[in-house]
Amino acid sequence: MFEASARLKKLPPYLFAEIDRKKKKLIADGVDIIDFGIGDPDLPTPANIIEAMKKGVDNSAFHRYPLGKGTPKFRKAIAGFYKKNYDAVLNPDEEIAVLIGSKEGIAHFPWAFLNAGDVSLVPEPCYPVYHIGTVLAEGVPFFMPLTADNIFFPELGRIPADVLQKAKILFLNYPNNPTAAFATKDSLLDAIKFCKKNGIILVYDAAYSEIYFEEKPVSFLSLPGAKEVGIEFNSLSKTYNMTGWRVGWACGNKELIAALAKIKENIDSGTFEAIQFAGIEALEGGQETVENLRKIYRGRRDALARGLRDAGFEVSAPKGTFYFWVKVQGSSIECANYFLEKGGIVATPGVGFGPSGEGYLRFSFTIGEERIKQAAGRIKEIWKKR
């Protein structure tokens, strides 16, 4: 009866929605599911942030349209967070914009700079919103394979000249989802030089910047030249277990921030100020909960690594994020279905993140350590029977 637009028809089914549908059916059938699928932190938001939110909700001044790029106090807190953690200097008035979650900002950003037919350089496998945001802006994604041979960093020197002529945006994401790879300082400096040379905007997704274990990842905005070509997206979601709160920010080059803010002024009315008030507490309050979070994830990581190795998989423990990127034999979809049907275990097929993800499964360790150990027993049992 009604025909969808051409741009909507170009979108693939959202990966996590398909996984969730299958999972719910099995749960309805009485199957005990252990879910390593979507990376949604299972631990509660820290109490001090919740208390700040309660206080903010009681403030009637916060009940009106928030509008603009975010409250000055929250933007100042974000700038302070970058100075303290990364020694990166940001002007809170011009170089920061508050978002309804970083996903929203990343999806809307291409609208500000892509004309029909313009190209964005999209790593794959990747978080699907880079591709989706490009398509909705009527741009053309050019996919850059991420392979183990290049430490899961795109080979920028292999992009064809005719593609570079049309390219307006380069997406990068480190620590990386889904591969859990870290970017080296030299790789990021090369990417900055590449973008400067070719007049390309570098969009840096740093959603997992605080989820690390043995070493801290390189900060993009701390590098020379980063603000000349780039904009970074980050959020409170992963660091403070606030995925459902929907609050994040963009920061970096002031022209890029202003353009994104203009798009948002015409689309939404801003982020609830009580949430921004709680965000100030998150960034300026005690950070003991973040240290504890890393310890918890480290314990889960180690438990899952032991379980996977015991089942016969060759895995390296990730240095950050809460993902394992596990090499498997054959089709990743068939392998994921085997885990689901035989063991009640949800793992995400790597091909869902892009063709270069074929032959991998992604395991998210956002579940308790005891359940991870239980899953490890199931994996060992079913994998040796395949």
N, C-alpha and C positions, 0 to 999 in steps of 0.2 A: 504493500500500500504506500509506504513512504520509502524513498530511496536515500540512503546515506550519502554524504559527500565523498568525493574522490579521495580526499585526504584521510577520512576516517576508514575507508576501505583498505588503505595502505597499511594500517596498523595491525600488527600481529595480535593474537590473543594475549592478554597480560599474563606472563608466565606464572606468577604466584597465584592468580585467580584459578587457573587450571589445576594447580597442585592442591589448592584448598578445596576445590570441588571434589576431587577424588578422595582426599583425606576424610572429608565429612561423610561421604557415602560409606566408607569403611567403618568409621566410628558408629554410624547408624546401624551397621550390621553387627556391631558388638566387638569389633577388633580393637585390641589395645595398641594404640598408635604411639610410637616414639618419634617425635617430629624434629628432624634436623633440617627442615626446609627453609622457610622464610627467616631472615635474620631479625627477629623481633625480641629485644631483651626481655627476659622473664622476671628480672628482679625489680622491686618497687623503686619509684622515685625517692631519693633521700628525704628524710623527714623535715629537714630545715627548709627545703624548697617547697614542700607541701604546706608548711606553716606560713611561708611567705605568700603563697597563692591564696590561702584562706584570708589572710589580712588584705590582700589585694582585692579579692572579691567583695569584701565589706566596704571598700572605698567607692562611693557612688560616682566619684569623678572618673573612674575607669569604666563606667557603664555606657559611655557614649562612643560614637565612632572614633577609632584610634587615628586613622588617616596618617598620611606622610610616610617617612622612611623609618619610623620607630621613635620611641621616646628618647630624648637626649641622654637621660641617665642610663638607659640600657645600651645605647650605642657607645657611651663612654666606658661602660663596663666591658664591652666587647673589645674596644681599643686597649683597655688595661690588660685584658686577658692575653692579647697578642704581644704586648710589650713584655709582660712578665714571663710568658711561656716561650716566646720565639724571638724576642728582641726585635720585633717588627713594629714599625711606627705607622699608625693609621690616624687620619683626621676624622674624628667621629661625625663631624658635620657634613663632610663631602665624600668620604671613602667607605661608608658603611650604610647598608640598608637592611632592615629587619624583614624577614620572610615568614610565610605561613608554612614553615618547614623548608629545608634546602631543596627538596624534590620540586616543590612548586616553583621556586626561583630558577632552577636549572631548566625546567620545562618551558618557562616563559621567556628566558633570556634570548633564545634564537629569534623570537618575534621582533626583537629590537634591532637586529643586525642582518638577518637573512632576507634577501629578496627571492622571488621564485626562481629556482634553478641554481642558486648559490649553494656552495658545498660546505658541509662541516666534516671534519676529520674525526671519525669515531673509532676508538679502539674496540676490538672485540676478541674475546668475550668481554661484556661490559654490563653495567647497570642499564636496563633498557630505556630509561628516560632520556639518555643522550640521543638515541636514534629517534624516539617518539617525538621529542621536542622539535627536532629538525624537520620531521615529516609534517607536523602540524603547522610549522612556519612555512611550508611549501619549499623547504630546502631539500638538498640531496645528500644523504649520508655516504661518505666514502669510508669503507671499513678497513681498519689497519689491524692485521692479526697480532695478537699477543701470544708469543710462544715461549716455551721453557728455554729454547736456545738463546733467546735475547733477554732472558730474565724477566719476561712478561712486560717488556717496554716496547712501544711501537718503533719500527724502523723508519724514522722520518725521511731518511735519505732515499728511500725506495718509492716515495710518492711520485707518481708521474707528473711531468711539467704541466700538462693540460689541466690536471686536477688542481694543482697549486694555483693556477691562474684564477680559478673560480672559488678557491677556499677562503672562508671568512672566519671560521672558528675551529680550534683544536680542543678536544676534550681530553683531559687527563684525570686520573683518580688514583691517588696513593695515600696511605696504604690501600691496596686495591681490592675491590669487590668485583669478581668472585675469587681471584687467584691468591689473595692475601699477600701479594708481592709488595716490596718496598721499592721506591725509586731512589737511585743514587743522586748525590749532589751534582755530579758531572752530567748525568742524564737530564736533569731538570735545567741546568744551565744551558745545555745544548738546545733544549726545547725553547727556552726563552730567546736564544739567538736566532733560532729557526723562525720563530713567530715575528721577531723584529725585522728580519731580512725579508720576509714574505708578506708583511702587513696583515698578519693573522692574529686574532684574539685567542689567548690561551684561557680556557675555562678550567679551573682546577677544583675538583671535588675532593674535599678534605674531611668528609664525614667521619672517618675512622682515625683522625689524627691523634686522639688520646687513648686509643685502644692498642697498646703496644706492651711488649714484655721485656726482652733483654736490652733493647736499645730504642731510643726515641727516633721516630722518623724525621727525615729532612723536612723543614718547613719551607714551603714554596715562597711565601711572602717575605721570608727573611733573606732571600737571595737577591743579589744585585740585578736590577732591570726587571724584576717581576711585576712591579706596579706599572711599568711603562706599557706592558702588553697584556696584563692579566687581571682576572677577577677570580677570587676564591669563594667557594660555597662551603658553609659549615653549619652545624646545628647543635642543639643540646640533646638530641635524641639518643645517641649511642653513649655519650660520655656520662650522662646523668639519668639514663633509663627513662627518657621522656618522649618516646616515639609517638604516643597518643596525644601529646600536648600540641604538636605542630607549631614549632617555633625554631627558626634558624636565621641565617643572615648571609648576605653577600658582602665582600669587602675587597678593596683593591683600587684599581684605576678609577678616578672620579668621573670620567666621561662614561665609562661602562656602567658605573653605579647609577648615574643620573638617567641613563637610557632605560635601565631596568626599572628604576623607580617610576618613570613616566608610564611604562607599560602597566605597572601595578596600580598606579593611580586611576587608570581607566578600566581596571578589571575587578579589583577588590578594595576593601575599605581598611586594610591593615590588620595587624595582629592584636588581639584582645590585650589591653594594657595591664590587666592583672597577671597575665602570663608573662609579659615583659618584666613586670615587677618581680615575679618569681625567678625570672631569668637572671636578674641582677644578683639575687642571692646565690644562684647556682655558680656564677662566675666569680663573685667576690667573697663568698662564704668559704668555710673550711673545705679543703679538698681531700680530706681523709677518705671520704666515700669513694672517690675516684681511684685512689691508691688501692683500696680494698677491692674495688671492682676488678682491677687488673689482676690482683692475686687470685680472685675467684675464677676468672677466665683462664688464668695460667694453669690452675689446677684442673679445670675441665679440659683444656687443650691437651695436657699431658696424659690424662686418663683416656681421651679419645685416640691419641697417638698410639698408646700402648695397645688399645683394643684393635685398632686397624692393622697394626704390625703383626699382632698375634694371629689375626685372620689371614695374613699373607700379603697384605698391601705394603708397597714401598712408599712411605710418606715422610715428609720433612715437617717438623712442627712449625707452624707459622710464627713469624716475628711479631705480628700484629693482626688486627681485626678479630672477629670470632668465627672465621671460616677455615675449613680444610678444603684444598683443591686436590682431589684424589684421582690419580690415573687408574683407569679401568680398561678391561679388554672389551672391544666391540662397541655396540651402540649404547650411548649414555641413557637414552630413553628406555631401552630394553632392560638395562641394568637397574635403573631406578624403579621400573615396574617390578622387577624380580625382588628387590629389597622390600617393596611395599606389599606385594602379594604373599611372599613367603615368610617375611619377618615382621610385617607391620611397621616398617621403618621408612620414614619419608626422607629422601635425599633429593636434591635438585639436579636434574640432568644438565650437564654442562652445555650441551648444544642449545639449550634455551637462552643462553647468554650470547650466542653467536656461533658460527660454524667452527671457529678454532677451539671452541669448548667441547667439541665432540671428543669422546674418549675420556671424559672427566665427570666426576660427580662432585657437587659442592655439599659439604656438611657444615651446618651452623651449630656451634656449641652454645646456644642460648637456652639450654636446659640443664637441670641439676646434675651433679656429678654421679649420683647413684643411678639415675636413669641412663646416663652415658655408659656406665659399667654394665647395666642390664642390656643395653643395645649392643655393646661389644660382644656379649655372649651370644646374642642372636645372630650377629653378623658372622662370627666365627663358625657357628653351626650351619647356617644356610649357605655361606660362600663355598664351603668345602663340599657341599652336596651338589653344586650347580653342574 
